[in-house]
Structure formats: structure tokens, C-alpha cells
Amino acid sequence: MSNALQGILVLDHTSALAGPYCAQILGDFGADVIKIEQPGKGDQSRGWGPPFVGEVSAYYLGTNRNKRGLTLNLGKEKGREVMAKLIKKADVLIHNVPRKSSRTKLGLDEKYCHDINPQLIWASISGFGNTGPYAERPGYDVIAQGMGGCMSLTGETGSDPMRFPTPIADITTGIYTALAIVTALFARTRTGKGQSIDNALFDSQATWLANVASSYLATGVAPQKIGNTHPSIVPYQPLPTADGWIIVGVGSEKLWTSFLDVINYPKVAEDERFINNTLRLQHRPQLTQLLSDCMRQHNSSYWLEKLQQARIPSGPIYAPQETLNDEHLLARGMIVELEHPVIGMVKSLGNPMNLSETPVNYRLPPPLLGEHSQDILRELQYSDAQITQMNDEQVI
């Protein structure tokens, strides 16, 4: 089997990023993903630019490969009839309609869908989930970041709240939902039953608190901003050099001993304030200043060569364009090229999951709005005359 999810039909009735990203992951592993959009409008991210490639936003291109495109007006009865036929055939439905009343109106309600297809995996993505006091609130990634705790921790002491520059709540929710869907599909092989998934950006963003949450829940001590440093390990941070910055992670006493050998700086090696990690944490500002003085004596390439020879985790601090052109990332297949029918060759980030027997498979570029509508409707046994009529009636 070359495609792990071959034969799995996924209906992607989502927009923006979390839902499309989730569906793209499933498509990368061979699922037949149908992206369902409003006729004449489509996914809101199609217009999120600049930059645009031709008339298509780069944002949209990054999260919608390996999908077929269908336009369908669920505000019309015939559109809901088509959707019901798709649901009956489908293995998975993903949506990001937060309000139950809206889901009912569109024919996407959980009970209605499971009445049509009891084996369906019904996956809901929303800002705050379908339960709890904030259920049905609208939400974007930036709201989840703000409420998720990390924005208040990012930056130096006393600085303003800082949004992470990429949509981490969306991406994390997309990954968690894809994992939940695959888990539900596996469970179905044992039970024969579908189930519902209710994932929220707020929940997903909260998981980014990780060890910070563990520390607070264990001690009750409120976390504070610590900038680029680590709350429990030092040095584990950027350090300045003669021509820029590097990043180092000295995560054990063994590595600390090796690090001292590399820097050959008696002011640090002979100072009893730094003989173990507990003391280094207590005297972090003094240690950071001494290490900065030391590292500025040589350029980044000098230090990285020495550190990597000693097997001390370290690296350059890249700008995004440097990351995307790094030889190792390219060798790992992390930049994907697909031929688009209108704008030519499209590049995007690849899928980072590497499976030996069922690897990812990049087959389809992001679809044009409604690009495959006729093919999909024919698969549902609609005649060309019926398809033409639906087009005239703005159902598709």
C-alpha cells in the first residue's frame, strides 16, 4: 500500500487555515479530499493577500493541495441534497461552522449527518469548541493566541504582548484534528461506528503552555516573561557573536563540561556560581553577560564548527528565506513543487511526516474554485442536464 488513506473520502467544508491544513494532511496520505466552497466566493483565504500568485493568494496555496474543488450553495435545497449524498458516501466530514443553528440550517448538524451515515467521522473545528461557556463565540488564530497564555509570555520582561508571527493555534488544531480523525478511523475498524470530534483553537493553543503549565499547576506560582531564555536550563538561548547570533542548548551537565572545553573561557569555567544548572539559573544574568563577552571574540561559523564538533546542540539563527533554502531542508524534501493549471509551477512547504511504507504523495495542486464540480456531480449520478440546471440556478 503506497497511500495509507487511499479510498477514504473526506469532505472539507472549512476555510481559513486550521480546517484546510487538517484536510491537506489527510490528502497528503492519499485520502480523496473534496473542498466544498460557496459559489462565487470560496474559501476566505483565497483573498488573503498580498502576495498573490496570479490571482491566487499565496496563503490559500499553502494549505489546499491534494484536494478536488466543488462549489455548492448549501443555502439552497438542491445544494443540501447534493451535500447529503456526499455525506452518505463519505468517511469524514470536516467543518468550521461554530454555531449549531447555522450547522442545522446548512445540513451539517452532527445528529443529521450521523442519521444519514452512522459510520461518518464528523469533525468540528472552531475557536472555542461546541461545549463550555464560550461555545459558539467566533474566533481566529490571533484570539486563541491572546487567550492561550503564550502571547503574554513572549518577549522581554516589561514588554507588550507579542503575537507569534505564524498561525500556531491554527496549525496545531489542524494537526490535532488530523490525528483525531485517523484515530477515529482506526477505532471504526474495530467498532464499525463513526463518532464526533470537537476541537477548538483555544484548547490547542493552551497545549503550547506545556512545561509552563506543568510548573504553574504544580506550584501555583504565576509564570513570568523570561525573554529568550529557558525557565529550567541555562544556557539554552541565543548568544551574540562577532558577526551575528547563534543558538545553543546546553541541556545537561555533561554538555556543560563540553561547552566549557569549547569556549575555553576561565572567567566562566572557574566561577563557582556556574558549577551546576541550579546555580547557573540563580546567576543567569551574570553568566549571560560573560558568555556574550566570550562569544563576541569570534564569528558565528567559528563557534558553530567548534560546538558541532563537540556534539553540542547549536545552530545559526536563520531568517525565513534562509530556512527555506537550507540544503538539509531541501534534501529532506520539505519544499514541494506542483503544476497549477493557471499559474504554473507552485512551491509550498512539504509534509514533515516520513513513513517508510506509506509515504506522503503530492498529486494535486490547490484547486481552482469549483474546478472539479462536474466530475464530482457525475460521480453522484447527476446527468449533464441536471448539472447545467444546477449551474443556472446557482446551486454550484
N, C-alpha and C positions, 0 to 999 in steps of 0.2 A: 504494500500500500504506500503510494508516494504522497497522497494527500489525506491527512488524518481525518478531516471533516468532509471529505467528498460524500455527496448525497445528502448533506444536511442543508435544508432550506431555511435561510434567515431573512426575515422581513425587518428592514432597518427604517423605521419611521421616526428618525431623530434628526436633529440639526445641531449646528454649532460644533462642539468638539468631543465631549465625553462619549456620547452615543455613537457618532460616526467612527471615532477611534476604536471603540469596542468592536463594532461590526467589521472594521478593516482587519483587526487581528484575526477574527474568525475567517474572513475571506482569504487572508494570507495562508491559512492552513487548509484551504480547499473548499470551504462552505460556499454554496451558491447564495450570495447576498443580493437581495433586491432593495435598492434605495428608493423609497417612496417619498415623493415630494409633491407639493402643491403646484398645479399647472400655472405656468406664467411667473411663478415666484421662486420656488425651490428653497433649498437649504439657505438660511440666512447668511451662512459663511461664504456663499458664492459672491456676496457683495462686500466682504470684509477686506478692503484694500485701501490704498496700495500696500504692497505691489500686486499688480495684475500681470499675468502672462497671457497676452492677447486680451480677451475679455473675461478670463477666468482668474479668480483670486488665488494667490499662492497659498493662502490659508486653507481654502477648500481642497486644493490639490494634495495637501499633505495628509489628509485623513480619509480619503474616499476611493483608494484604488481597490481592485478586485471586487467590484460591485457592478451590477446591472442597474440601469436607471429606468424608473417608472414614474410618470406623473399621474396622480389620482386625486380627484376632488372628493374628499370624504364629507364635505358639506352637502353633497347630492346623494340621493338614494342609490342611484346606479353605481356611484363610486363606492359606497359602503357595501353594495352587493359584491363588487369585484374584490374588495378587501376581505369579505367573509369567505369567499372562495379561496383566496390566498391563505388565510388563516387555517382553513380546513386542511390544506396541503402542507403547511409549514411545520418546521420543528421548533423554531424560535421566533418570537416577536420582541423587538426592542423598541421602546418608545420613550420620549421625554416630555409627556404631557402631564404637568403636575396636578391639575385639578380633576377630581373624579367626575364632576359634571361634564367637563369637556371631553373626557375619555368616553363617557357614555354617549354623548352626542355624536362622536366620531366613529363609534363602533369599535372602540379599543378597550372597553371596560374588561377588567380581569375575569369576572364571572361569565360575561357574554362570550369572551374568547374561549374559555375553557368549556363552556357548553357546546361550542362548535367543535372544539378539538381538545379532548381531555388530556392528550399527550403533549400539548404545547408547553414550551418553556416561555413564560410570559415575564419579560424583564423590563422593569420600570427604572428609569434614571431621572432624578430630579434634584433640586437644590437641597431639600430637607427631608425627603422621603415621604411615604404615604401614611405615617403614624406620627404621634407626638404633637406638641403644641404649635410647631412651626409648619406642619404639613400643609401643602398647597401654597405656601409662600413661593413667589418666584425667586430664582437665584441664578447667578452666573458664577464662574470660577472666582472672580475677584471678591464676591461676597463671602464665599466659603473660605478664601484665604484670610479675609479680615476677621471672620468669626472663629477660624480654626486655630488661632493661637500663634502661628508661626510669624505672621506679619508683625506682631508686637515684639517678637524676639529678634527679628532680623535687623542688623545694623549695630552701630556702636552705642555704648551707654549714653542715654540722653537724646538720642536721635529720634526723628519722627518715624511712624510706622512705615515699613518698606514692603511693597508688594514684590513677590518673586517675579522675575521678568518673563517667565514662561508659565503656561496654564497648568500648574501642577495638580490642582484639585480635579480638573477635567481629565487629565491623563491618568491619574491614579484611579479615578472612578471608572474610566474606560477599561483599565487593566483588571480591576477587581470584578467588574461585571462580566468581562470575557471569561475570567476564571470561574465565576459563579455559574455561568451558562454551561461551560464544559463539565463542571461538577454535576449540574442538574441533568445533563445529557447522559453522563455515566450512571447516575442514580436511576434514570429511566430504564436503562438496560436491565436493571435488577427488579424494578417495581412495575414497569410498564406505564407509569403515571408521569404526567407533566407536573410542573409546580411553578410558583411565582417567585420572582426576585425583586426586591425593593432596595435599591442602592441610592445613596444620597451623597452629593458633593461634600456636604458638611461633615458627614461621618468619615468619608475618605480623607479629607484634609486633616481631621483630628488625628488620624493614624500617623501623620508626619511628626507629631509631637514625640512619639517613640520613647527614647530614654528620658526625655524631659518630663513626659507624663509619668513614667515609672518613678522618677525621683520625687515628683510632687506628691503622687499618690502614696508613696512610702513615708514621706516626711512631713507633708503639709506645708513645706517651705515654698513660697511662690518663686517660680523661675525668673531670672533677670537676664537682660541683654548682656552678651559677652563678646559681641563682635565676631571676629573670625576665629576665635579660639574655641577649644572644646571644654565642656564643663568638668570632665574627669581625666583628661590626658593632656600632658604638655611635654614637649612641643608637638602640636598637631594643628598646623596653621600655615598661612603664607609667611614667607620671610623675604626681605629685600636683599638683592644682590647688587653688584656694581653696575649692572645694565638692565635691571628689571626685578622680577619676582619669581620665586619658585614655591612649590607647596611640599611640605614634608609631613609625615605621620610617624612619630616615634611612639609606637603603641605598647612597648614592653621595656623592662629593664635591660634585657639582652640587646635590644635595638639601641637603647640609650648608650650603652657601653660602646657599641659600634659607631654610633653617631659622634661620640667624643673622640674616637680614634680618627674619624674623617676630618672633623673641624680643627683638631689639634690646637685648641684654644685654652690655655691654662686658667684664664680668668673664670671659665665655666667649670672645667674639669676639677679644679682644686677647691672649688667653693662648696662648703658643706651644706649650704642651703639647697643644693640641687642633687643630693646623692640618691634620692628616690622620688617617685612620682608624687607622693603626698606632700613632700617638702617643695617640690617644683610647683605644684598647684598653689601653695601658700605664698610663693615668691615669684609668681608668673610675670608681673611687670618688670622686675629686675632681670629675670632670665631672658625675657623677650628683648630687652634693650641690649644686653650683652650679645645675644645671638645675632641681632641686627648689625651691631658693630662688626662682628666677626664675618658675617656672610657678605657684607659690602666690600670686603677686601678682594673678592674675585667675582667673575661674571657667572651668569646662570649656567652656561654649558660646562664650565669647570666644576661647579658644585654637583650638577646632575650626574656627570660622569663618575665622580668620586662616590657619591651616595648610592648610585645604582650598582657600582662595583661591589660595594659593601652590602648590597641587598637591603637597603633601607628604602621603604616606600617613599617615592618622591616623583615629582614631575614638573613640567613647565605649567604656567597658568596661561591658557590659550584664550584668545578671542574666538567667537563662534566660527569665523571663517577659517581659522587655523584648525579648529576641531574637525570641521567638515572636509578639510583637505589633508588630514593626518594620514600618513602611509599605513599605519596599523588599522585605523578605522576603515580605510578603503580596502585593505587586504581581507578584512572580516566581512566584506560585502554589505556594509552599512549605508552605502549610497546606491539607490536603485534607479534605473532608467526604464521608462515605459513610453511607447509611442502613442501619442494622443492624436485622435483623428483630425483635430483642427489646429492645434498649436505645436505639433511636432513632438520632439523628444522632451519628456518631463522627468526631472530628477526629484527624488524625495528620500527622506530617511527610511532605511530598511527596518525590518522587524528584528529585534535583538535576540530572539529565541532560536537556538540552534539545536535541532533534533537530528540524530543520525539517520533514522529510517523514514521519518515523515517530516522533511524539512519544509520551510515556507516555500510558497510558489507564487511568483509575481506574474499574473496573467493579464489583468485588465487595467487600463488607465482609469482615472476617475471619470465617471460617465458624464456626458452632456445631459442637460435637463430633459428627461423623458426619452433618452436615446434608445432604450430597448423596449419601450412601451408596447409596440405592436407585437414583437416576438413573445413577450410575456403574456399578453392577452390571448394570442393564438394558442399558447400552451394551456390556457384555461378553456380552450374550445370555443372562443369567440370567433365569429366569422369576420371577414374583411368588411362586410357591410355594417355589422354591429360596431366594429372598431371605428369606422368612419362616422357613424352616428354619434358615438360617444365623444369623438373629437369635436364634431359640430356642436354638441350640447355642452362642451367644456367640462366633460367628466374626466378627460385625460388631457 
